[in-house]
């Protein structure tokens, strides 16, 4: 029988980089203008180590719209609408 080791905190967001299990500290907001409306934002999460690589990947394709610390992104999403 295989044993499964649970994550330290399953609620903690992790980096979107392939095989990375580090805690996410950045939100990379992006959209593909060929598929998405201008206001639509999809997100990838990044640790400090992978922030630049993931940002470059999106930026080269013209997809990157914003890079924001995760804490700020969470604060903004919790704020009531104007």
MMTF fields as JSON, N, C-alpha, C and O atoms, coordinates in Angstrom:
{
  "mmtfVersion": "1.0.0",
  "mmtfProducer": "UNKNOWN",
  "numBonds": 327,
  "numAtoms": 328,
  "numGroups": 82,
  "numChains": 1,
  "numModels": 1,
  "chainsPerModel": [1],
  "groupsPerChain": [82],
  "chainIdList": ["A"],
  "bondAtomList": [4, 2, 8, 6, 12, 10, 16, 14, 20, 18, 24, 22, 28, 26, 32, 30, 36, 34, 40, 38, 44, 42, 48, 46, 52, 50, 56, 54, 60, 58, 64, 62, 68, 66, 72, 70, 76, 74, 80, 78, 84, 82, 88, 86, 92, 90, 96, 94, 100, 98, 104, 102, 108, 106, 112, 110, 116, 114, 120, 118, 124, 122, 128, 126, 132, 130, 136, 134, 140, 138, 144, 142, 148, 146, 152, 150, 156, 154, 160, 158, 164, 162, 168, 166, 172, 170, 176, 174, 180, 178, 184, 182, 188, 186, 192, 190, 196, 194, 200, 198, 204, 202, 208, 206, 212, 210, 216, 214, 220, 218, 224, 222, 228, 226, 232, 230, 236, 234, 240, 238, 244, 242, 248, 246, 252, 250, 256, 254, 260, 258, 264, 262, 268, 266, 272, 270, 276, 274, 280, 278, 284, 282, 288, 286, 292, 290, 296, 294, 300, 298, 304, 302, 308, 306, 312, 310, 316, 314, 320, 318, 324, 322],
  "bondOrderList": [1, 1, 1, 1, 1, 1, 1, 1, 1, 1, 1, 1, 1, 1, 1, 1, 1, 1, 1, 1, 1, 1, 1, 1, 1, 1, 1, 1, 1, 1, 1, 1, 1, 1, 1, 1, 1, 1, 1, 1, 1, 1, 1, 1, 1, 1, 1, 1, 1, 1, 1, 1, 1, 1, 1, 1, 1, 1, 1, 1, 1, 1, 1, 1, 1, 1, 1, 1, 1, 1, 1, 1, 1, 1, 1, 1, 1, 1, 1, 1, 1],
  "groupList": [{"groupName": "UNK", "atomNameList": ["N", "CA", "C", "O"], "elementList": ["N", "C", "C", "O"], "formalChargeList": [0, 0, 0, 0], "bondAtomList": [1, 0, 2, 1, 3, 2], "bondOrderList": [1, 1, 2], "singleLetterCode": "X", "chemCompType": "L-PEPTIDE LINKING"}],
  "groupTypeList": [0, 0, 0, 0, 0, 0, 0, 0, 0, 0, 0, 0, 0, 0, 0, 0, 0, 0, 0, 0, 0, 0, 0, 0, 0, 0, 0, 0, 0, 0, 0, 0, 0, 0, 0, 0, 0, 0, 0, 0, 0, 0, 0, 0, 0, 0, 0, 0, 0, 0, 0, 0, 0, 0, 0, 0, 0, 0, 0, 0, 0, 0, 0, 0, 0, 0, 0, 0, 0, 0, 0, 0, 0, 0, 0, 0, 0, 0, 0, 0, 0, 0],
  "groupIdList": [1, 2, 3, 4, 5, 6, 7, 8, 9, 10, 11, 12, 13, 14, 15, 16, 17, 18, 19, 20, 21, 22, 23, 24, 25, 26, 27, 28, 29, 30, 31, 32, 33, 34, 35, 36, 37, 38, 39, 40, 41, 42, 43, 44, 45, 46, 47, 48, 49, 50, 51, 52, 53, 54, 55, 56, 57, 58, 59, 60, 61, 62, 63, 64, 65, 66, 67, 68, 69, 70, 71, 72, 73, 74, 75, 76, 77, 78, 79, 80, 81, 82],
  "secStructList": [7, 7, 7, 7, 7, 7, 7, 1, 7, 6, 6, 1, 7, 5, 7, 7, 1, 6, 6, 7, 7, 1, 5, 7, 7, 3, 3, 3, 3, 3, 7, 7, 6, 6, 6, 1, 7, 6, 6, 7, 7, 3, 3, 3, 3, 3, 7, 6, 6, 6, 2, 2, 2, 2, 2, 2, 2, 2, 2, 2, 6, 6, 7, 3, 3, 3, 3, 3, 3, 2, 2, 2, 2, 2, 2, 2, 2, 2, 1, 7, 7, 7],
  "xCoordList": [0.838, 0.0, 0.883, 1.8, 0.609, 1.371, 0.876, -0.324, 1.827, 1.426, 1.484, 2.35, 0.573, 0.513, 0.891, 0.304, 1.873, 2.301, 1.565, 1.768, 0.713, -0.033, 0.868, 1.904, 0.468, 1.201, 1.115, 0.182, 2.092, 2.116, 0.81, 0.255, 0.331, -0.937, -1.612, -1.264, -2.564, -3.193, -3.917, -4.229, -4.187, -4.847, -3.867, -4.293, -2.571, -1.572, -1.391, -1.163, -1.49, -1.279, 0.176, 1.096, 0.371, 1.73, 2.032, 1.13, 3.294, 3.789, 3.231, 3.066, 2.952, 2.425, 3.5, 3.175, 4.777, 5.853, 5.811, 5.53, 6.093, 6.051, 6.903, 8.078, 6.297, 6.928, 7.373, 8.005, 7.067, 7.447, 6.392, 5.194, 6.827, 5.919, 6.106, 5.583, 6.853, 7.13, 5.881, 5.041, 5.773, 4.635, 4.665, 5.726, 3.505, 3.388, 3.439, 2.861, 4.139, 4.181, 3.832, 3.721, 3.657, 3.347, 2.146, 1.937, 1.368, 0.281, 0.657, 0.929, 0.672, 0.916, -0.429, -0.985, -0.942, -2.243, -1.996, -1.131, -2.749, -2.524, -3.818, -4.829, -3.768, -4.828, -4.263, -3.268, -4.912, -4.553, -5.525, -6.703, -5.06, -5.981, -6.711, -7.736, -6.205, -6.906, -8.098, -9.003, -8.089, -9.146, -10.002, -11.179, -9.428, -10.1, -10.427, -9.725, -11.485, -11.812, -10.734, -10.091, -10.523, -9.44, -9.476, -8.423, -10.664, -10.748, -10.571, -10.368, -10.645, -10.5, -9.073, -8.121, -8.921, -7.604, -7.577, -8.382, -6.648, -6.342, -5.12, -4.425, -4.847, -3.715, -2.861, -3.348, -1.582, -0.614, -0.032, 0.04, 0.386, 1.048, 2.526, 2.901, 3.362, 4.805, 5.487, 5.098, 6.509, 7.403, 8.459, 8.497, 9.308, 10.357, 11.273, 11.686, 11.592, 12.525, 11.977, 12.74, 10.688, 10.114, 9.392, 8.886, 9.34, 8.611, 9.126, 8.34, 10.426, 10.999, 10.775, 10.42, 10.978, 10.801, 9.354, 9.113, 8.403, 6.997, 6.576, 5.816, 7.067, 6.755, 7.291, 6.598, 8.515, 9.119, 8.338, 8.103, 7.936, 7.159, 5.893, 5.575, 5.17, 3.936, 4.208, 3.483, 5.234, 5.534, 5.955, 5.552, 6.754, 7.2, 6.006, 6.055, 4.95, 3.746, 2.76, 1.73, 3.087, 2.199, 1.005, -0.008, 1.108, -0.004, 0.058, -0.987, 1.242, 1.396, 0.76, 1.033, -0.082, -0.75, -0.285, -0.209, 0.029, 0.422, 1.084, 0.783, 1.997, 2.616, 2.41, 2.846, 1.74, 1.334, 1.683, 1.525, 2.159, 2.355, 1.03, -0.032, 1.107, -0.085, -0.912, -2.139, -0.276, -1.012, -1.844, -2.97, -1.312, -2.071, -3.232, -4.327, -3.007, -4.054, -5.2, -6.369, -4.867, -5.889, -6.639, -7.856, -5.931, -6.571, -7.538, -8.654, -7.119, -7.967, -9.215, -10.302, -9.052, -10.206, -11.18, -12.355, -10.724, -11.589, -12.318, -13.276, -11.856, -12.461, -13.858, -14.09, -14.786, -16.128, -16.1, -15.267, -16.992, -17.019, -17.389, -18.095, -16.898, -17.203, -18.634, -19.069],
  "yCoordList": [-1.178, 0.0, 1.242, 1.353, 2.184, 3.425, 4.382, 4.501, 5.064, 6.068, 7.439, 7.705, 8.282, 9.63, 10.584, 10.559, 11.421, 12.405, 13.7, 14.281, 14.161, 15.386, 16.608, 16.629, 17.622, 18.891, 19.513, 19.237, 20.359, 21.008, 21.767, 21.708, 22.469, 23.178, 23.087, 23.832, 22.189, 21.987, 23.222, 23.295, 24.185, 25.417, 26.425, 27.384, 26.235, 27.189, 27.054, 25.951, 28.164, 28.1, 27.773, 28.234, 26.975, 26.619, 27.179, 27.531, 27.25, 27.768, 26.954, 25.737, 27.642, 26.995, 26.362, 25.653, 26.609, 26.021, 24.5, 23.946, 23.85, 22.389, 21.773, 22.106, 20.873, 20.103, 20.929, 20.387, 22.212, 23.044, 22.903, 22.962, 22.721, 22.591, 23.734, 23.687, 24.765, 25.9, 26.763, 26.837, 27.406, 28.308, 29.454, 30.0, 29.808, 30.931, 32.237, 32.358, 33.212, 34.55, 35.626, 36.801, 35.242, 36.177, 35.684, 34.479, 36.613, 36.311, 36.953, 38.152, 36.151, 36.648, 36.657, 35.607, 37.854, 38.002, 38.104, 38.86, 37.348, 37.312, 37.056, 36.668, 37.277, 36.822, 36.669, 37.297, 35.833, 35.626, 36.464, 36.119, 37.561, 38.447, 37.781, 38.291, 36.664, 35.954, 35.155, 34.802, 34.874, 34.051, 34.776, 34.453, 35.75, 36.378, 37.84, 38.518, 38.319, 39.742, 40.521, 39.963, 41.795, 42.571, 42.628, 42.682, 42.619, 42.719, 41.386, 41.372, 40.276, 38.956, 38.746, 39.084, 38.194, 37.88, 36.442, 36.033, 35.694, 34.36, 34.527, 35.537, 33.581, 33.743, 32.495, 31.367, 32.736, 31.727, 32.21, 33.413, 31.276, 31.607, 31.279, 30.339, 32.054, 31.828, 32.011, 32.855, 31.202, 31.4, 32.415, 32.796, 32.843, 33.797, 33.232, 33.954, 31.947, 31.331, 31.295, 31.463, 31.083, 30.922, 32.159, 32.137, 33.211, 34.418, 34.931, 35.171, 35.095, 35.653, 34.727, 35.189, 33.436, 32.476, 32.468, 32.546, 32.374, 32.345, 33.678, 33.706, 34.785, 36.109, 36.235, 36.733, 35.786, 35.849, 35.012, 35.45, 33.815, 32.929, 33.628, 33.596, 34.262, 34.952, 36.231, 36.54, 36.972, 38.252, 38.091, 38.885, 37.08, 36.828, 36.622, 36.984, 36.049, 35.773, 36.945, 36.897, 37.996, 39.148, 38.921, 39.607, 37.961, 37.598, 38.283, 38.52, 38.602, 39.1, 40.477, 41.382, 40.627, 41.9, 42.549, 43.775, 41.729, 42.293, 41.219, 40.032, 41.664, 40.795, 41.48, 42.612, 40.778, 41.364, 40.396, 39.186, 40.914, 40.016, 39.328, 39.95, 38.065, 37.278, 37.939, 37.966, 38.468, 39.1, 40.276, 40.468, 41.062, 42.194, 41.696, 42.254, 40.654, 40.103, 39.584, 39.819, 38.882, 38.363, 39.498, 39.418, 40.558, 41.721, 42.369, 42.726, 42.526, 43.153, 42.311, 42.852, 40.995, 40.133, 40.084, 39.777, 40.379, 40.37, 41.691, 41.771, 42.731, 44.055, 44.082, 43.482, 44.777, 44.869, 45.719, 46.617, 45.449, 46.227, 47.678, 47.987, 48.557, 49.997, 50.29, 51.44],
  "zCoordList": [0.0, 0.0, 0.0, 0.814, -0.916, -0.982, 0.086, 0.331, 0.718, 1.699, 1.039, 0.205, 1.413, 0.885, 2.002, 3.084, 1.727, 2.708, 2.396, 1.33, 3.305, 3.021, 3.018, 3.683, 2.268, 2.257, 3.638, 4.391, 3.976, 5.276, 5.529, 6.626, 4.521, 4.618, 3.256, 2.341, 3.117, 1.805, 1.287, 0.098, 2.145, 1.732, 1.148, 0.506, 1.352, 0.871, -0.629, -1.126, -1.363, -2.807, -3.137, -2.461, -4.177, -4.579, -5.967, -6.727, -6.267, -7.536, -8.715, -8.625, -9.798, -11.007, -11.891, -12.843, -11.586, -12.391, -12.28, -11.217, -13.382, -13.438, -12.327, -12.174, -11.558, -10.492, -9.291, -8.384, -9.256, -8.114, -7.026, -7.305, -5.813, -4.662, -3.672, -2.559, -4.077, -3.192, -3.029, -3.926, -1.884, -1.684, -2.693, -2.997, -3.201, -4.133, -3.359, -2.279, -3.924, -3.331, -4.356, -4.003, -5.618, -6.702, -7.492, -7.636, -7.997, -8.939, -10.261, -10.325, -11.315, -12.667, -13.375, -13.696, -13.613, -14.276, -15.777, -16.218, -16.553, -17.99, -18.734, -18.147, -20.024, -20.911, -22.318, -22.68, -23.09, -24.484, -25.302, -25.387, -25.91, -26.619, -27.786, -28.239, -28.273, -29.349, -28.82, -29.576, -27.518, -26.926, -25.899, -25.736, -25.206, -24.071, -24.328, -25.078, -23.708, -23.774, -23.019, -22.131, -23.351, -22.736, -21.208, -20.571, -20.613, -19.154, -18.43, -17.216, -19.143, -18.524, -18.039, -18.743, -16.851, -16.306, -15.821, -14.984, -16.357, -15.867, -14.974, -15.076, -14.117, -13.198, -13.113, -13.179, -12.964, -12.574, -11.269, -11.021, -10.432, -9.178, -9.309, -10.011, -8.634, -8.734, -7.389, -6.581, -7.169, -6.03, -6.485, -7.654, -5.558, -5.932, -7.011, -7.919, -6.913, -7.86, -9.288, -10.238, -9.454, -10.793, -11.327, -12.449, -10.558, -10.997, -12.347, -13.263, -12.464, -13.697, -14.887, -15.972, -14.696, -15.795, -16.299, -17.504, -15.384, -15.795, -16.405, -17.373, -15.844, -16.392, -17.816, -18.703, -18.032, -19.366, -20.368, -21.495, -19.967, -20.829, -21.312, -22.501, -20.386, -20.741, -21.525, -22.471, -21.147, -21.773, -23.236, -24.085, -23.531, -24.908, -25.832, -27.008, -25.307, -26.096, -26.102, -26.776, -25.344, -25.256, -24.35, -24.481, -23.422, -22.553, -21.184, -20.577, -20.689, -19.315, -19.174, -19.963, -18.17, -17.91, -16.607, -16.522, -15.582, -14.29, -13.442, -13.565, -12.575, -11.578, -10.234, -10.026, -9.324, -8.051, -6.924, -7.082, -5.784, -4.645, -4.279, -4.314, -3.935, -3.621, -2.528, -2.623, -1.5, -0.4, -0.897, -0.438, -1.822, -2.38, -3.225, -3.16, -4.019, -4.88, -4.008, -4.314, -2.927, -2.029, -1.348, -1.178, -0.955, -0.33, -1.307, -0.929, -2.57, -3.585, -3.861, -4.06, -3.872, -4.168, -3.007, -3.21, -1.78, -0.622, -0.421, 0.348, -1.119, -0.953, -1.568, -2.618, -0.914, -1.494, -2.769, -2.89, -3.711, -4.955, -4.68, -3.721, -5.541, -5.381, -5.762, -5.692]
}
